[in-house]
Amino acid sequence: MSWPARAESSDGKTSPEELIAAAHATCFAMAFSHALAQAGSPPEQLDLPAAVTFQPGTGITRSALTVSGRVSGMDDAAFREAAEGAKENCPVSQALRGNVELSVDARLQS
């Protein structure tokens, strides 16, 4: 690990911030899938990129989740509400809360 690999050019190496983004996306996906299934609408497909913002001298300032998916029997409002719930309740969100701005942009595909 070197500073340029972390903050400037990764040169194909994974940074700690990328690992946090992957952990957050995975944790959220599991919580979201479970919530959808519990509501009687298991997802057919979910696409879920995550982006973590790293500011040198400050650290990680933001974790932004974007989820789009196909879910039968669910409207857009219910999909967004379930996404917000998963964002609030997944263990990685809980670990980051208070230190990092958390967001989720949820879009139901037709």
Order of alpha helices (4+ residues) and beta strands (2+ residues): alpha-beta-beta-beta-alpha-alpha-beta
